[in-house]
Amino acid sequence: MLDIRLLREDADRVKERVATRGDGYASLVDEALAVDEERRVAETDIQALQQDRNARSKEIGMAKRDGKDTSIIEADVRVVGEKIAVLNENLETLNARQKDLLLSIPNLPHDACPVGADETSNPELRTWGEKPSFDFDAKDHLTLGQDLGMLDFEAGAKISGSGFCVFRGAGAKLERALIQFLLDLHTEEHGYTEINPPFVIARDCMVGTGQLPKFEDDMYGMEDGQLFLAPTAEVPVTNLERERIAALEELPIKYVAYTPCFRREAGASGKENRGLIRMHQFDKVELVKVTHPDDSVAELESLTANAEKVLQLLGLHYRVIELCTGDMGFSAQRTYDIEVWAPGQESYLEVSSCSNFGDYQARRMNLRFKDENQKNKFAHTLNGSGTALPRLYVALLETYQQADGSILIPDALKAHFGRDSIAAAE
């Protein structure tokens, strides 16, 4: 969350920046400042009453030593104590309200972030590779996967409802091979430490990374909202460092983790959401960094390059776009999306969103480090998919399909999959 001192000292700039993220956020800043002012007045009143009570208590002590009646003064002290109790209760309410408001204000976009209302204002930064062409009628992944017995959406619906899929045979093996390929790449070549976290997450951790309170309706909650199924490995992995003061020499901390991800929203019907493109449960390999504030800009470029390397090794055409202020995630200050080309969809599909959160998440989870002067400062956090599996899977099937309905396996994946292709006869 944002530092309340920033709101006090530069309210106009804060309101100007958050207004680029959508309507209503600037008014939240005004409301937070109004509550903060009321809270500070209450604190001052409590301090004054406490000083008055202390002075009267000393007066009672002196009067008793002189054998004087203290009943009137003691009654006054009780009245003061009652006033303090009422003010403390009010202050507790104000503190909670201020925290709720600060948790509801999004991160400030980086000054270099393009300003815009939606995805139409997202500039394309670069592309890699060429769109594949076919001398036969190409199929989409849904047809390919079902014809080859790899994907079974009917079984997924029978078990769990719409938005779920059962991977069978070569389909399950391909999913497993992709996960192993991604983990090996990021640990062995990019220097990340592999984490295998719990998939059930406490509420405080969801607040720490910004999923709560704003997006609670999108999450799978349990135990009366105190536990949640992981929406992404970002949450458990980043929270490994919550309530911690890291040593300077530990930075940057680099983690990679595979988890299944669970989200209630799965999109409306239509070609753009068919098959694996938008699911309630999907696999993802996530990259997380905790860095020195001076290094987070460069670390975002490095993290994005790590995610791009996946698509380069698999020979998949993609583009990188930068998200504008109105399209960027709630907690991010700058984001690059990597979109892979899916021939069967005739469109780009997002497979990775790489973000720098500045100290926004770190403040929410009290993640700090000792700086060069041994002072405690909030670290910067970053994450990005390295990558999400469903759309990578879609692009792979649709890009490497053959005229006979079989799927070739890219060279980089052959050792993990164990074969050169998935034949139509399987």
Disulfide bonds with the S-S distance in Angstrom:
none
